[in-house]
């Protein structure tokens, strides 16, 4: 007997544990507290087109768990439909108001009422509303007797069956096209009968033009708006068959002010980002002659020609060649309004040979964009790592130099100089432009040294450093140092109190503000590569 009781106890113990666990689970109601409240309730009707009046009703909503469907006819009691499911109901011909009451987990409700027309007649007076914006189309429709519309957007014609989107009367649906083009939007109106009514709309979609304008985006709308006698069209670059540009002809007899708005009257998709620190834009121009006035005008597309514009002019400098013209709106054309931070500029127009009547001349333009921010003049110490500094260097005698990544440290920027094959024995590179440094090199009797980090292909090569007055090159002094290692960085020190043989001595009264460096000085170029960095006055 004791054994039987023991076995019974062992059998009942798991049941007690299970029951206890189940009870504990159902006391946790936190999932109800965190449940999403009901919102966005809608309903879709799908009526069979066989004169039976059978309608499939599919309620939808966020956070709903069940719906009460009031059919709107003589049926008194609503039908309960779980979330994600549908219900069918047979209607006689007529107009109905179908009420949907959605319930969420917290006990909240949300009610909508959707009209339903059940008719076995073909839909009549079909009216569609189709609008486009960039690559997006919006469609809505109404029709007498229609209960549902099927919309075909025309971009999936290679799929069988061709996909469509269901749309209720008076509801707007949106479709995004992958690529620009011309499409046929077909709207079919359905009633409860077998007969249908359809309407076709041909639309063209593309992205609104925006900066930078390169004419290479297949999805952009590069429609130009000519005025005054200009005639513009997208064309092949006259010097590069792989590049697309805009060709503008100032036709014979065109107005002196003939020009081309870059895009449609809607302007750019975004505001032109002019600001007090950067009022410059650049355009690549291919002109038939040098010395022609090219004007660029910025305006507000919503208030064009109402005084919210700014314009400036630049002269072409070469004929039948591409050049990049920089338009500085801090210098408005004579008699025109100044740039204002309170104005919104989102429209641009370009005028070729402004001020002269057209003669049939052909111009090309490309790459309209904001100019890079103004860079400060180079100064000492020169590290080549400050993004706000103009690190243009000036080669001579056969050197070719460029700003590159350090060959042994990818986070560092340096100058790479190649003394090309056949380069002059005196080939070198000026550190900066012809303007030299922004401030004087402070050479004095007690401070006569500069240093440069050099990465040379061989030891024992002569490296010469020359400093001078950028306004008078005769006021100079130069000295040399020898490399001691190959393919490694080393810091070379240049002492101007010990000038190179045959050169003038340092003069502490001179205004030295420019420096040039010469690699393997005294030998003709052989294609050797040098790197250099950190030009410092000691």
N, C-alpha and C positions, 0 to 999 in steps of 0.2 A: 504493500500500500504506500509506504514511504517513497519507494522508487517511482511509482506512478505519479504521485504529487510532485516529485522532483522534476520529472519529465514535463509535466504540465506547466510548471513554473518556467522552465527553460523555453518552452514553446510560446508562452504568453509574453515573455519579456521583450522580444523584438517588436511585437504588436503594440505594446505600450510605448516603446521608444518611437516607433513610426507615427503613432497617433499624436505623441507629444510634439514631434517635429512638424507635422502638418498643422497643428494648432498654432505653433509659433510662426509659421510662414504666413498664415492668414491674418495675424495681428499686425503685420507690417504694411501700412497703407501709404508709405512714402512715395510709392510710384504714382499714386493718385495725385498727391500734392504737386509733383513735378510734371504732371501730364500737360500737354499743350492745349490751351483753350481753343475752342472751335472758331474758325474764320474761313473766309473765301468760299462760302457755300455756292455751288452752281449745279446745273443739271443739263444733261444732254438727252435729246429725244431722237430716236431712230425709228421712223415709221416705215413699215413694209409698203412697197409700191405695187400692191396687188388688189387694191380696193377692199381690203379686209378691215382696215382701221386698226391693225395690230401695231402697238407702239411699245418700243423698249425704252424704259426710263432708267437712266444711270445718274444718280446723284454723286456729287463730288464735294470735297471740302478738306480743310486742314484741321487735324485734331478731332475729327468726327469718328464716333464708333458705330452709331446707327443713325438711320434717317426714317422719319415718318413721311410717307408719300400720300398726299391727298389728291386724288385724281382730278377733282374739279367737275365731275359729272354726278350722276345720281348716287354713286357709291358713297355710303355714309362713313364707314370706318376706314381709317388710313391703313396703308400697308407698311410694315416695318421691314426696312432693307438694311442689312449689315454693310459697313463700310467696304468699298471695293466691289460690291455686287450690283446687279441690275434686277429690274422686275418688268414684266410685260403686262399690258392692259389693252383691251379692245374697246375702241371708241366708235361711236357713230359720227358721221360728218357733223362738224360744228366747231365753235370756238370755245376753248377751255382755259381756265386759270389753274395751273398745277402748282400746289403749295408743297414746299419741301421744308421740313423741320429737322435740322441736324442736332444731334446730342453728343456732347463730349463726355469724357470720363469723370469730370468733376460735377456733372449734372447741369452744365451750361447748355443753352440752346441758341440756335440762330435760324431765322426763318426767311425764306425768299419765295417769291411767286413768279413763275415763268409762264407767259402765254403759250398756248399750243393750239395750232389750227389743224384740224383734220379735214381734208377735202380730197375728193377723188378727181377733181378737175386739175388740169395742168396749171402750174403757177403762171400768173399773169403779171404784166407791168414790172418785169424784173429790172431793177436799178442797182448798179454796182458803184462802189466808191473805191477807187484804187489810187494810192499815193505812194511815192517813193522818197527815200532819203538815203543817200549813199548806196549801200548794197542791200538795203532793207525795203520791203514793200509791205504796206498795210492795206487790207482788203475788208470791206463790209458790204452787205447787200440786203435788199428788201424785195419782196414780191408778194403779191396777193395769192393766198392759198398755200404759200410755201411753209413747210415745217422745218426744213433743213437745206443747207447748201453744201455741195462738195466743191472744193477749190483745188484746182491743179495749177501749180506755179510755173510749169514749163521748163524746169531744169532737171527733170528726171525721166526724160522720154525714152531712155535706153533700158528702163526697168520694166519688167512685166510681172503683174499688172502695174500700170502707171500709178504711183502713190498719190493720194489726195488727202486733204484735211477737211474734217467736218466743221461746219460753222452754223450757228443759230442766227435767225433773223435779227438784224440790228446790232450784232456783236462784231467787233473788229478783231481780226487775227493778224499776226505779224509773221513774216518769213524772211530769213536772211539768206541771200545768195552767196555762194562761195566765190564766184568771180564775176567781173563786169560783163555786160552783154545785153542783147535784146531778147526778151522772153515774151511768150504769150500766156497770159493768166486767163484760165477758163473757169467760169463759175457756173455750176449746174444747180438749178433750183428744183427741189423735190417736194412733192405733196404726198398725199396718201394713195394717189393713183399711179398708174404705170407711166403716164405721160410726164415728161420733164421739159424744162425751158433752160436754155443756156445763153451765156454772153461771153465774148472774148475781148480782152484788152491787151494791146501790145505795149510793153513798157521797156524802157532802157534804164539800166542801173549801173552805177559806177561810184567810186569814192570821190568825194569833193576834193578838189585840188588843195594842196597844203605845202608849206615850206618844209624842207628844201624842194624846189621844183626841178626835177632832173629829167623829166619826160621818159622815164624808164619803167614806171609802174604800170603794168598792163591793166590794173583795176582802177586807175585814176582817170577822172574826166579831164582831158586836156583840151577841151573846147576853149578857144580864144574868142574874145569879143573885140573885133576891129572897129575903128571909127575914123572918120575923116578921109578915107581912101586907102587905108592899109588893107592888105590881104595876107592872112597868115594861115599856115598849115603845118601839121607835124611832118617832119622830113628826116632824111638820113644826113648825118653829119657830112659836110663836103670833104672832110679829111679823115674820117673814121667810119667805115661802113657798119661797124657794130654799135654805133652810138646814135640815139635819137635826139633831135633838136627841134626847135621851132624856127620855121622859115617865115620871114615877114618881108613883103614887097611893098615899098612905098610907091604906089602906082603913079603913072604919069598924070600930073595935074592934081595929085592928092593935096589936101590942105597942109599948111605949114605946121599945124598942130596934130596931124594924123598920128595915130598911135594904136596900141593894142593893150586891152585889159587882159591880164594874165589869169585866165579862167573865165567863168561866167559872171553875171552881175551879183551872184551870191558871194563872190570873193573866196577867201581861204577858209578852211574848216576851223582854224585857230587864229587867234589874234597875233599879228606880227609883234614879236617880243622886243620892241625898241625900249630902251631905257636910257637914263642920263649917262650911264657908264658905257653904253654901246649904241651909237646912233648910225651904224654903218651897215650897208648891205652890199653884196657883190653879185655881179652877173657876168657870165662869160659871153663875149660878143665877137662876132665875125663880121667885120665891116668891109665894104668895097673900097673905102678910102680912109686915110688918116685925117685927123682934124675935124671930124664931124661931131656935132653936138648930140649926145645921147642923154635923154632925160628919163628919170625914174620918179614916178609920183605915187604916193601912198594916200589912201582915202578910207572912209568908212562906208561899207557897202550899203548900209541902211540909209545913209544920208549923203550919198555921193554928190560931189560938186556943190556942197553947201557950206564950204569954208572949213571943213574938218580934215583938210589935206595938208600934206607937206611934200615938196618936190625939190630935187637937186639935179645938177647936170655934171657930166664928165665928157671930155673929148676922147674920141678914139685916137690911138697912137700908131696903129699899123694898118696896112691894107691886106685883105684876103688872108688873114691869119687870126687865130683865136687869141684873145687877150682877156684877162680878168679885170673888169672895171669895178672900182670901189666907189659907192655912192654914200657920201657923208651928209646925213640929214641935219647935222648941227650947222651946216652951211646951206641954207635954203636958197633956191634960185631967186634972183633979184625980182622984187615986186610980189613975192609969194609969202604965204604964212609960214611962221616958224613952227618947229615941232613942239607939241604940247603933251605933257604927261597926262592931261585930263582927257585927251582924245583917244578913241579906239581905232586903230588902223588894221584893217583886215582885207584890203583890196589894193592891188598894185597894177600900174599901167606903165608901159615903156614906150618912148617916142624916139624914133630914129631920124637923124638929120633934122632935129627940131629947128624950126624957124625958116625952113626952106620948103618950097613946094616940091611934090614928088616928081621924080624923073624916071621911075621904074626901077630904082636901085633895089637890090636884094640884100637883106641882112639876115643873119642867123643869131639866135641867142639860146643859152642853156644855163643850168645850174644857178637859179636865183636862190639866194640864201642869206642868212645873217652872216656878217663878217665876224671872224674870230675876235674876241675881246682884244683891245689894244695891249700890246706887250711893252714892258718898260725897257729902256736902253740897258745894254749889258754894262756891268761894273765889276770891280774887284771886291772880294774874291769871286772867281767864276767857277761854279760847281756843275753847271748844266743840269741841275735838278729842280730848278724853280720854274713852275709852269707859267708864271706871270712875266717871265723875262724873255726877250727876243734873243735867241741864241743863233741868229744868222751869223755865219762866218763867211769871209771873203777870200776865195782862193786866187792864186796867180801863178803863172809860170808852168802850169801843168799839174798842179795839185787838184784833187777832188776830195771834198770833205762832207761829212754828214753826221747828224746827231744819231747815236746808236746806243744799244745796250752794252754795258761793260762785258768784255769777253770772259771774265772770271766771276762776275757778280751781277746776276740778272736784275737786281733791284737798283742798280746804279746806272746813270746815263753819262756818256762820254762822247767825245768827238773822234770819229774815225777819219784819218787822212791817208789817202793813197798818193804816193809820188809816182805817177803813171809812167809807163815806159816812154823814154824820150823826153821827160819833163826837164826843164831847165835846171842847171846846177843850183840856181837861186830860187827854185820853186818853193812857195810857202803858203801860209794861210794867216790872214788878218783875223784877230780874235774879235769878231763883231763886224759891223758894217764900216763904211768909210768914216762914220762919225766917231768911231772909237768908243771909249768908255764914257759913262755919264759924269764921272768926276775925275779929277787929275790924279795921276799916280804920284804919291807923295815922296818922291826921291829927294834925299838930302844927304849931306856929308856923313851923317851917322846912320842913314838907312838907305842902302844901295842895292839890296838884294830882292829877287823874286824867285818863287819856286813853281815848278810845274811837274805834275805826276805824268810819267811817260811809260808807255808799253811799246817797246821797240823789237823788231824782228832779229836784231843782232847787237852785240856789245861793241863798243869802240866807235860808234857812229857820232858824228858832230851834229849837235842840236843847237841851233842859234836862236836867240830871242832878241828882238829889236823893239825898242819903244821910241815914240816920236810924238810930235805935235800934229794932231789931225788936220790942222789948218795950214801947216808948213812942214812938209816932209823933210826939209833940209835940217830941221832941228831934231836930231835923232841920236841914239846911242845903241850899240848892240854888243852882245857878248855871247860866249858859247859854253856848253858843258858837254861831256862825253857820256854816252850810255855805258853802263857797266854790266848789264845782264841782258839776256835775250828772252823774249816772251814771258816777261814778268813785269809787274808794276814796280817802278822806283821813282823816288822824288829827286828831281834834278834842281840844283840851286844855281841861279844866274846872278853874278855880281857885276853890276854896271860900272863899278869903280875900276874894273879890269876889262876894258873894252877890247873887242876883237881886233886883231892885227889889221892895220890899214883903215880903220874906221875912226870917227871922231870921238873924243872923250866926252864923258858926261858933263852937262852944264846944269848946275842946280837952279839956275834962273829960268830955264826953259819950262814950258807947260807941256809935260809929257802926259798924253791921255789916250794913246793908241798903242797896241802891241801886235806884233806878228811873230809867228814861229816858223822855223825852217828845219825840216828833217833831212838828215844825211846831207848837210850843207856842203857844197863844193863838188858833188857828184851828180851826174845826170840821172834821171829817174829810171827805175827798173821794175816798177810795179809794186814796190815794197809798201806794206801796210803798217801804219803807226796809229796808236790810240793815245789820247791825252786828256787830262782832267785837272781840276783844282789849281787854277792859275791864281797864285796868291802873292801879295806884296808882304815881305817879311819885315 
